Amino acid sequence: MAAAQPWLTHLDPLTRQVARAYAQGAFLMDNGDGVQFYSVEERAIVPLTEEGGLHVARRLRRDLRHFTYRVDTNFDAVLAGCRGLLPGSPPRDGEWISDDLTAIYGHLHATGLAHSFEAYRDGELAGGVLGLALGGAFIAESKFHRVTNGSKAALIGLAGHLHDRGFTLLDAQIQNPHLQTLGVYEIGADEYTRRLQAALNTEATL
């Protein structure tokens, strides 16, 4: 990881620390013992296109026509939704995005590392994805919905947006049945490292 990489230049110490850790495959969580870096053996990868394996069911495809998308226009609301604190968003089981981690995400957003991808329906925030962008990699930390298919619309919209902007990797971190329905698949640590390093050396702008 050369310091010349755009996402590492001109960063304050905290943002640089987080960026370097994520570039090595770690991610932030607070499981009740304070904010720490974690890693997993299998990583959930979101295909960026339907040709690449992204699955959009026929009924969902019809519903997607009702959503519009924005980037970084409502970061605080997306973060609150991911915490289950935004009116209309389902409560979360556990609070891995603690107050301390919330403050860190806010700092990372101010320094340009953390971003929100937002899905709107009828002019109202319907769902969103919180994540970090490093080079051509987007590490999705969390997502939420306030209306049916809001989080799926946000993730599918994000995949298309990233593809159009030159990104090569959308990492959802941990697989679950909800993600599997969209064609999200797992890869091992070695393959993830290879793909991540290639993405980090790709120039892309969110």
N, C-alpha and C positions, 0 to 999 in steps of 0.2 A: 504494500500500500504506500505509494509514493505521496509525499506531502503535496506534490504538485497537482494531485487530483482536485478538481474544482470544489467538491463538497467538503474537503478538508482544509481549504485555505481560509484565512481570516476568521477563524472560529475562536470563541472564547474557550477557556479551559474545560468547563462542563460540557459544552456542546462537542468539543473535540474528543473528550473522553467517551461520550456516548457514541459518537460516530465511529470511533476506532473499535469499540466493543461490538457494535452491530456489524461492522465490516469483517469481524472475525466469527460471526454467526450467533452472537449473544442477543438477548432482548431483555427489556426491563419488566419487572413485576414486583408487587408487594403482596406477599402471602401472609402478612401479619408479623413478619420479622424485619420490617423496614424495606426500603427499595433496594433491590439487588438485581444483578444480571443472572439470567438463566439461559440454558440451552437444552435442546431436545435432540434425540438421535434421528428421528424422522421429521421432515419438514413438509408442510402442506403447500403445494404450488398451484396457483390459479392460472390456467391457460389464458392467454391474452386474446385469443380469437377462437371462433367456432371451428375453424380449420385446424387449430392447434389442440382442440379437445374441449373447449368451453361448451357446456351443454345448456341450451335455453329451450325449455319445453314450450310447446305451441301456445298453451294458455298464458304462460308467463310472457312470451314474446308479445302477445296482444296487449297485455297490461303495461309493458314497458313503454308503449307509445304515449302513456299519460304522464311520464316523468321527464323532468329536465334536470340538468346537472350544473353544478358550480364547484369551483375550487377555492378554498381558503376565504370564503366570505362569511362563514359562521362557525369558526373553529370552536369557540367556547360552548356553543350549543351542541355541537357534535360530541365534544368531550363529555358534556353533561349527559347526553343520551347514552354514550358508551358506559357511563357509570350508573345508568338507570335512574338518574335524577331529573331528567327533562320531562315535563308533563306530557303524558301520552306514551312514553317509552316504558317497556316492561321492566320491573325491578330486577336487579341482578342477584344471583346466588353467590354471595361473597362480595368482597370489595377489594379486588386486586389492584384497581386504580384508586389508590388511597389519596388522601389530601396531599401528602408529600409528593406522590407520583404525579398528581394533577399539576402541582406547581412546576415540576420538572418539564412536563409536556408543554405547559404554557411558555416556559423559557425557551424550549427547543423550537416552538412555533415562532417566537419573536426573533430567533436567530436564523430561521429559514430551514431548519432540519425537519420539523414535524409539520404535518399538513392535514387538512380535512377535505375529503371529497364528499359532496353533499347531493342528495337526491331530493327534488322538490315535486310535489303534486298539488295542483291547483294553487300554486304560489306559497305553499306551506312546506316547511322542512319535514320530509317523510322518512328519511333514513340517511345514514352516512357511514363513512369509513374514516378512522383515525389511523395515521401511519407516518413513517419516516421515509424520506427519499434520499438515497445516496447513489450518485451516478445514475446508472440505468436500472437500479433496483428500488422497488417500493416495498417496504416491510409493513404489512398491515397489522396494526396492534389490536384493533377492536372495531366492531361495527354495531349498529343498532337500527331499529325501525320504530316508527310511530304508526304506520299504516301497513296493511297487508302487502307483502313483497317489497317493502321499503328498503330493507337491507340487501336483498338480492338485486334490486335495481341499482343500488349504490355500487355493489361489488362488480356487477356486469358493466355498468357505466364506467367505472374506474378502469377495468381491464381494457376496454376500448380506447379510453383516453390515453392510457399509458402506451398502448401499441402505437397510436397515432403520433405520440410525442417522442418515440424512439426508445422507450424503456424495453428491457428484455426479460425482467423478472418481477413477478408479483408473488410475494411470499405471505401466505396466510398463517404461517407458524404451525398451528396445531389442527389436525384434521378433525372433523365432526360430521355427523350424518347430514346436517344442513348443507355443509360445503360440498359433500360428495354428490349431492343431486345436481350441482353445477359443473361437475366434471373435475373438481379439485382432486389432485392425486398426491401421494407421498413419495419422497425420494430420500435416500440415505445421506448420511453426513458427508461422505466423500463427494458424491454427486452435487450436493448442495454447495459445498465449498467451491467446486469448480464453476458452477453456474453463477454463484455470487461474485467471485473474483472477476469473471468475465463481465458481469453487469457493472461492477464498480469502475471498470475501465471504459465504460460506454458513456459518451456524452449525451445527456437527455435533460430536458427542462420540463418541469411539471406545468 
